[in-house]
Amino acid sequence: MADTVDVARKAAQRHSWRETYEAYSGSDDSGLTPDDLEQFADAAWWTGKINEAIGLRERSYAGFSAAGDKLGAARLALALSWDHLNRGAFAVSRGWFANAERLLDGLQEAAEHGVLALSRGITALLAEGDMAKALPELERAHDIAARAGDRDTQVLALVGKGRAFVQRGDVEQGLAILDEASTSAVSGELRPLATGLVYCVTISSCQTVGDYRRAAEWTEAASRWCEQADMNGFPGACRIHRAEIMRLRGDWPQAEKTALAACEELQEFDRLITAGGYYEIGEIRRRRGDFAAAEEAFRTANELGRSPQPGLALLQLAQGRVESAVAGMTRRLADLSEPLARVGSLAALAEIAIAAADLETARSAAEELQQIVDSYKIGDRRAPAFDATVHFTAGQIALAENDWDAAARELGRARDEWQEIGAPYETAQARMLLGIAFRGQGDEHAATLELQAAHTTFERLGAKLDEARAEELLGRVDARRTFLFTDIVDSTRLLETLGDERYSKLLAQHDKLVRALIVESGGDVIKQTGDGFFASFDDSGAAIDAAVAIQRALQSEVFAPDVRIGAHAGTAFKTGASFSDYGGQSVHVAARIGAAAGAGEVLVSRETIDGVETSFRLSQPRAASLKGFEQPVEVVSVDWR
């Protein structure tokens, strides 16, 4: 046994964790000292056996306590506090931390006092967001560690200080401190746990402020260390950071594979980091158009303690569930107070609000986004990714306002900045919208160049929905949709009867109600047509549901105009400067069917209703002669009452 234990001790000194674990496992552990149990626990922890590691640390703690070694017991209590904190057992974590405080109270200053101060500072910084409390504790930890010769705690305190500076807006100074701390990790002067923590905090801080180039550099350094080290756990965290960079650079299959492997490895170690891994998987799948799998990943992230937003809301937007997306982002932003954490959510809210035709909310989100980005500059410049996000959001709003010059200016800058960062998907998104802006300016050649470049990138990445949209914008495919037209019956007579002011109020209420019901049913409002709406839907069932909902809602009003509604399904091509309109025979048929409908009627072409399951009664088909068409069209009336 003595030989086996000696082998384990020597292996632990070399940080050969698998050899250490195997040697201790082959010994009679009833004779192991508290120090042996502590090293055995470390080996179990680094080889992915977290439950066993906790049990061994508890035995080591008991051994130190029985021997009257308060410093040793306090050291194990602090380790156990972190173990349980990372697993989400907060009450147990606080209990072990209080135990460490009690043990160290009144003892002569030692390295363990520095670890205690470090824990207080990190908790105040990351869990409470209390800079005033965090910085003095981190300074105290640094000073105690320097006197005690504890280089690990000294550098970790420096990392905490750098992170605190970044969070309070001293970004350039904070990143410089983090770079300094990370060189200690690169040089090999720190033990494995400290090395891993330094890398993780540095990389996440760089990503938080949009400095993806710096994040990529430190990710590469961390990945080299992880692959060389004899351990599990931290390599998983490194791989999640690597997956984020891979996704940004467009290597989605490898990014997903890397993130999945990391989540499997991290599941027992750290719930929050694992949750972040599943969120990353959701983002990859969302971009690819694999909505069901993306939603599953976001749901898992949420179950593990990480908000699924803004990814889930953007997924819902892509599915046409605009109202759910708005609600999700509104709730998320209400819960977020830390400015840097709001950046991605504000950009998402602006995009979703535009889809909901709420430009006031979009502008408000964009304004706050710009204020935050300008408050977290690196020196006198914005971080490239943040600047690109600000310009892209401004370009989206300008497009919605048909301000083609402003849109082209903002989206051109976003394209160039994302391209410089090396983010092909984001570059292609900016290119696609820039093409629409150029088309609005009347420069079809420039528009085609941008749209073709965007289409090529989407095709290469496997972004199916974006690829399809680019094809539509290039006029390569016809879209099959169900088109719906609404119109107020006898609006001129109604205006003469009510007068301008009363009719204006009636029309505003009508417009608000009809627009909301179209969107709620999954439709897109293409444009207003005089006293009505032109809308499109993915399927005929949704269009009929919307039409019935509109008629029923108007009937329930105290006073509302009579409305006629017509619908027809078929292929059409995109038109208009922004390519948000539709043209073609199917659109004209839908418009003529709407004009043929009577007051309070929902009239639909027979071919539109064929094969559609509906609970509404339908009239017998009748032939309708439509203006501009030689052959009559068979139509049916939907009984919505």
ABEGO torsion letter per residue (X at the ends): XAAAAAAAAAAAAAGBAAAAAAAAAABBAAABBAAAAAAAAAAAAAAGBAAAAAAAAAAAAAAAAAAGBAAAAAAAAAAAAAAAAAAGBAAAAAAAAAAAAAAABGBBBBAAAAAAAAAAAAAAAAAAGBAAAAAAAAAAAAAAAAAAGBAAAAAAAAAAAAAAAAAAGBAAAAAAAAAAAAAAAAAGABBAAAAAAAAAAAAAAAAAAGBAAAAAAAAAAAAAAAAABBBBGAAAAAAAAAAAAAAAAGBAAAAAAAAAAAAAAAAAABAAAAAAAAAAAAAAAAAAGBAAAAAAAAAAAAAAGBBAOAAAAAAAAAAGBAAAAAAAAAAAAAABABAAAAAAAAAAAAAAAAAAGBAAAAAAAAAAAAAAAAAABBEABBBAAAAAAAAAAAAAAAAAAGBAAAAAAAAAAAAAAAAAAGBAAAAAAAAAAAAAAAAAAGBAAAAAAAAAAAAAAAAAAGBAAAAAAAAAAAGABBBBBBBBBBBBBGAAAAAAAAEAAAAAAAAAAAAAAAAAAAAAAGBBBABBBEABBBBBBABAAAAAAAAAAAAAAAAABABBBBBBBBBBBEBBBBBEAAGABBBEAAAAAAAAAAAABBBGBBBBBAAAABGBBBABBBBBBBBBBBBGBABBBBBBBBBAX
